Amino acid sequence: MLSRKLEISLLCGLSVLFISVLYYIASLSPGLEGGMDSYNHSLIAKFSWQHPGELLLDQWGKPLYNILASPFAQLGLMGEVTFNILLLVGTGWIVWATAKTLGFNFAWLGFIATITSPIWLDNTISGLTEPLNAFLLALMVYWFARRKLLHGAILAGFLPFARSEGYVIMAVVGFYLLFVLKHYKAFGFLLVGSLVMNLVGWMVEGDWLWIYNTNPYIKYQIESAAKKENICGHGTWNHYLDSLPWVMGNLRLLLFALGIGLLTLAFLRDRKNTNLALLFWLVLGSYALYFFVHSAIWYKGVMGSCGYQRVLVVISPLATLVILYALDFGLGWLRDILPRRMHHFIVVLGLLCSGWMIYEPYDTYKGKYPIDISDEQKLFVEAAEWYNQQDYDDRMKYFLYPYFNILTDIDPKDTDHFIELWSFDARYAPVGSIVIWDGHFGPNEGNVPLELLDKHQDFTRLKSFIPAKPFKTLNDYNFEIHVFERTGDAELHR
């Protein structure tokens, strides 16, 4: 075992190293992980200071993310990436502190396993909300481990405002408080987050059912159910299960499976052990229900699910605690059977496990960094270079590609000059307005077929951007960009 002083020194050194390396890689990367979602979150957080009433509480961007990320977003995309890097390392410290609280002898391995999680490293250089939710979830578990039940319950109640899956975690926490701990007062505090956020939303937006009526996934599900369609389609029940070797890495996956077995057996033998109950019901239970719900909604093709593996970032700290349980059990067993003079070999074995955990994501992603922009984005760079030479600042613009907002510095909430394409209606677009149609969002989320603009008597095509090497985008559409101007007004006079 390492001394506490040596542990902290090791963790501090690794923190500085990882922050420095990830920041350097990010500074070399033209692109971000997470596709257009990253850029959209960045835009919401950045412009939330200019439109606080609309954007700080935006439920697609997520209020907690909008508020906490907004200072970083003022520094640009690198600011938001820095926020996510700090969340990654901060979560490592919380997992370490939780492991120490629960009596793990090799808690430092939990820190290393957290900050080298393949799925989290893959999504750190991004503007995604998953890292914040993972950080808050880890903090919630830490407070429960410290028996700060009211703190943990209140934080659990705010999780849905970091990501909507927080409601799933709330269900597990509610079960844990009611039936395991029988702490009814703490159970009542689960409602604080929803009550506070709904009250604020009601005061700001005047909707007493703000929490429900502004939830984008509920709206999407109602609309898609009426149309009997889901843009991303659906997948198989085992979609996320099959992705675990890539999400975790082979060593972690083996240790995770071992940890589930060992933890379950230990809990069944000693159900009164509060630490084992927390690990079994709260940690493993949250992981299992979250995993099941995402598998189910992707299988059914509902709630806007596109089967993204990045959603598993949220529960990666929970997986780490289960992995650490297996490591701690195995290394502890070796410590008990080996002579004291050989205990240093146990530390060496722990370091070898750490080395493999660090190597696995490197081996997986070594050809990926620096992160480049996608072929779609490269075409939009061309479009932006052309657009920035035009004099369209005072015109109404319709498009739905957040990266283009970034490139042209168009305020997403300046509704006098910009409206997202899914709100486009050819009947009411003013003369002189500009429509920037792309093959990804135009016919899908925007529900605007290219033919509608091409055949419309009042719209004229100004410019087209077609890749030298054709490629397909969502739902097998060719990705192209076409710019139209409203030049006639026959529709307006009907």
N, C-alpha and C positions, 0 to 999 in steps of 0.2 A: 504494500500500500504506500501511496505517496503521503507526505505530511501535508497539512492544510496549506502551509505557506508555500510549499513547492507546487501544490495544485493550482493555487491562485496565480502564481508566477507563470506557470505553463499556460493557463487559460488567458492571461493578459497578453502573453507573447503571441499566442495563436490568434487572438482577437485582432491585434495590430496587423499581423501578417495577412489574415483573410480580408480585412477591410481594405488594406493597401492593394492587394492583388486584384480583388474584385473591382475596386474603383479604377485601377489602371486598365483592366480589360474593358470595363464599361466606357472609359474615355476613348478607347480605340474603336469602339463598336458604333457604326453608323445607325444600326437598328436596335430594336427592343424585342424581347420575347412577348408573347401574348397577343400578337396581331393588333388589329385596330382597337381592341379593348384597352390596351395599354395607353394608347394616344388619347382615347376618349376620357379615361380616368384622369390623365394629365391635364387635359383641357378643362374639365370640370373643376379640379382642384385649383388650377391656376387662376381661372376667371371667377372663382367663388368669392374673391374679395371685391370684385366689381359688381357682382350680382348675388350678394349673400342670401337674399330672400329666396331665390330660385335654386341656387346651386349648393349651398352648404347643406341643405336638407334633401338634396336630390337622392332618391332611393335607388336609382340605377347606379350612380356613382358610389353610394353608400355614405350616409352622414358622418359616421366616425372617421372613415377614410378621408372624406372631403375636408373635414375640420383639421385632422392631425397632419395630413399630407400637404395642406395648402401652403404653409410657410416654405416647405422644400420646393414646391411646384413653382414658386415665384422665381427660383433660380434656374428654371428650365427643366428639360428631361433629365439631366444629370442630377438635379436636386432630388427628383423623385426616386431615381435609382439609388442614390445615397440613402434615402429614407428606408428603402427595402433592404439594403445591405446592413444597415444598423439594426433593423428588425430581426434579420437572420442571426446576427451575432448576439443580440439581446436575448433572443429565444434560447440560444445555447446556454447563456448564463442562467436563465430561469429554470431550464431543465436540470442543470447542475445543482442549483439551489434546492429544487424539488427532490432530487435524488438524495442529497445530503439530509434533507428533512425526513425522508422515508427510511434513512439508515443504510443506504447503499454504500458499500466500501470502495467502489470504483466509479464514483459519480463523475469524475473527469472524463471518462469514456462517453458519458451521455452528452457532454458538451461537444466533443469531437464528432460523435455520430449525428448530432443535430446540424452543425454547420457544414457538414459534408454530405448531407442528404442529397442524392442525385436529383430528385424532382424539384427540390427547393433551389438548389444551385442553378438548375435549368431555367428557373423563373424569377431569379433575383434581379437580373438586369431587365427590368420591366416597370410598368406603371400599374401592375395588378394589385388587387385587394387581398389576395390569398395570404401573402406574408403577414399583413397586419392581423388578420383573423387568427392565424397560427400563433402569433405572439400573444394575443389576448387570451386564446384558449389555453396556452401554456401557463399564463399568469393566473388564470382561473383555477387550474389544477393545483398550482403552487399554494394559492390561498386555502383551498380545501385541505391540502396536505398539512398546512400550518394550523388547521382547525379554525380558520377565519371564515366561518360559514356564511355570515352575512355579506362579507366582501365578495366571496366567490359567487353567491347567489345573485347579487346586484350586477356583477360583471357579466354573468351568464345571461341576464336579462337584456343586456346591451349588445350581445353578440350578433343578433339579427341585423344590426345597423352597421356592422362591419361586412357581413355577407349574409344573405338570406338563409343559408343553411344553419345559421345560428339557432333557428327554431328547432332544428333536429337536436342540437346539443342541449337546448333548454329542456326538451322532453326527457333526455337521459338524466340531467341534473334534477329535474322535478321528481323522477322516480327514485333517484338516490336519496334525496332529502326526505321524501315521504315514507318510503318503504324500507330503506336501509338504515338511515340515521334517525328517522321519525322526528325530524326537527321542523315542526310546522311553521314556526316563525320565519325561519330562513326560506322555506318554500314560498311564503307570501311575498318575500322580497324579490322573488323571480320576476314579479310583475312590474317592478319599479322602472326598468328600462323602457318597456312598451308604454307605460303610462306617461312617463316624462317626455318621451319622443313624440307621442301622439298629441300631448298637450302643447308642446312647442310647435309642432306642425299645424295644429288647429289655430294657434295664435298668429302664426306667420301667414298661412295660406287660407285660413277661414274654413277649413274642412274638418268637421268634428270626427270624421272617420278617416283621417289622413293616413294612418298606418296601413289601412286596407286599400283605400282608393288610389293611392299613389304608388303602390307596389307594382313595379313593371312586369314581374313574372306572373302575377295574378291577371293583369290586363292582357298580357300576351297569351296566357292559357285560354282565357275566355274568347279572345279573338280567333286564335288558331283552332279551337274546338268548333267554333261556328263555321269556319272555313274548311274544317276537317283536313288540316294540313300542318306540317311542322317543317320549317325551313331546312333544318339539319337532318330530317328523317329520324331514324331510330337505329339501335344496335342490338347486340346480344346481351343476355344476362351476364355472361362471363367476361364482358369487355374489360372491366376494371381489374378483374382477377387475373386475366391474361397479361395485363400491363405491369403487374407488380415486380417481375424481375427487372424491368427497365426503371420503374419508379423508385425501387429501393436499392437495387444491386443484389447480386447473388448471395453475398455473405450476410447482408442485412436481412434478406428474405428468409434465409435459413435460421438465423438467430430469432427473427420475429416468430416464425412457426414454433421454434423450440420454446420461446418465451411464453407463447399462448398456452402451450401444453403444461409447462412447469407452473405457471401462475394459476391456471385452472385447478391443477391437482393440489397446490398449496392452499388455495382458498377453500376447496372442498374439505380439506383436512382441518382447517382452522378458520371457521367462518366468523369467529368473534374478533379476529385480528383486524383492527381498523385500517391498517396500512394495506393489507391484502384486499380488504373490501373496497377501498378506494381504487386500487389498481384494477381490480376485476370489474366492478360495476361502473365506475366513472370513466376510467381511462380506456379499458378494453371495450366497455359498453358503448362509449361515445364513438370509438373507431368503428365498431361493427355496425351500429345503426346508420352512421353517416355513409359508410361504404355501401350498405344495402340500399339506402334511399337513392344515392346517385346511380347505382346499378339499375334500380327499378325505373327511375324517370328516363334514363337513356334507353332502356329496353322498350318502354312505352312511348318514347318520343314526345314527352310533355315538358311543361315549364321552361321551354326554351333551351333545353339541354342539347349540347352538341357533342357530348362524350369526351370533353377535354380531360386529359389526365391531370392537368395542373390543379384541378380542384382538390387533389390528394395532398397538396402542399399543406392545406389547413390542418390535417390530422397527422402530419409527419412527426410533430413532437410527441404525440401519443404513441405512435409506433416506436419512437426512440426509447421511451420509458419501458415498453415491453421488451425491446431488444436489450436494453440495459439490465433488465431483470434476469434475462438468460445469461448475459455475460457475468453479472455479479454472482449469480448462482454457481456457474462453472468455475470462475476464478477463485471464488470463496471455497469451493470444494477442494480445489488444488491446494489452497493455502492450508486447509485443515489436514491434508494427508501428507504434504511435503515437510521435510525437516526445516526448521527456521532458517538455517543457513542457505536454503535454496529458494527462499521467498522472493529474492530479486528476479528469479526466472518468471514469476507470475507477472511482475511489472513488464518484463520484456515481452511476454505473450500478449499483454494488453496493448502494448505499443505496436506490436505486429498487426493485431486486429485493427488498430487505428490506422496504420499505414495502408492496409488493404482497403479500408473504408475511404481513405483519401484517394487511393489509386483508382478505384472503380469509377467514380464520376469523371475523373480525368481521362480514363480510357474510353469512356462512353462519348465524351464531348470534346475530345482534343482537336477534332477537325472543325468544330463549330465556331470557335472564337477566333478573332472578334466577330460579333454578330453582325451579319450584313442585313441590309434591307431586302425585302422580298421583290420578286419581279414586278408585282403590282405596284409597289412603292416606287420602284425605279421609273416606271412609266409615269407615275404621278409627279416625280421630280421634273420630268420633261414638261408636263402640263403646267406645273407651277412656274417654271422658268418662263414659259410663254405668257401665262396669266399675269405675272408680276410686271410684264412689259406693257400691259394694257391699262386702260384707265377705267376700271370697273369698281372702284372703291365705293361710289355712291349708288351703284346698281344693286338690285335684289339678286342674290345668288341662291341657287338650289343645288345642293349636292349632299352626299352622305358618305364621306370618307374622312375620318378625323385627322389622318396624316396630312391631308391637303390643308386643313385648318392650321396645322402646325407650320407647314411650309409657307403659307401666305399670311399667317398671323391674323386670321379671321376669327373674331369673337363669336363663339357658338351661341351666345344668347343675345346678340345684337339683331333682334328680329326685324329691325328696319332695313337690314341689308343682307340677312342670311336666314334661311329656313331649311331644315333638314329635308331631304328628298321624300321621306315617307309622308310628309305633310304637303307635298306638292299637289296642286290642282290646276290643270291647264286652263280652266275657266277663269281663274282669278289671278293668275300670274300677271304682273304689270308689264306693259310694253317696255322693252329695253332690258328686261330681266334675263339673267344668264343661268342656264341649266348645265351642270357638269355631270354627265351620266357616265357611270362605269359599269362594267360587266359583272362585278361582284355584287354590289349593293343595289344597283339600279333595278334589275328584274326580281331580286329576292326581297330583302328587307324593305326597299323602297317601293316595290310593287309598281314600277314604271317600266313597261316594255320599251325597248328602243324604237319599235315600230310606231308607238304612240306619238313620239316626237318627230320621227322622220316623215310621217304622213300628215302631221297636223299643219293646216294651212297658215297658221300664225307663227310657226317656229321655223327658223332657218339654221342649218348647221354651219357653224363658224370654223370649227377646227376638229380634227380627229387625230388621236394618238394610238397607233397600232403597233404592237411589238414586232420586231424583225422576225422573231421566232414565236409563232403563235403558241399560247398555252391556255389551259382550261382553268376556270375558277369554280366557285360554289355552284352546285347543281349542273355542272357540265357546260356552263356558258363560256364562250370565248371572252377572254379579258381584253377589253378595249376601253378607251376613253373618248367620248364625243361631247363637244361643247356646242350648245344651241343658244340662240338669242331669240327672244320674242320680238318679232318685227312687225307683226300685224295685230289688229284689234277686233277682227270680226267676231271672235268668241265673246269678247267683253261686251259687245253691243246686243247680244241675243237676250 
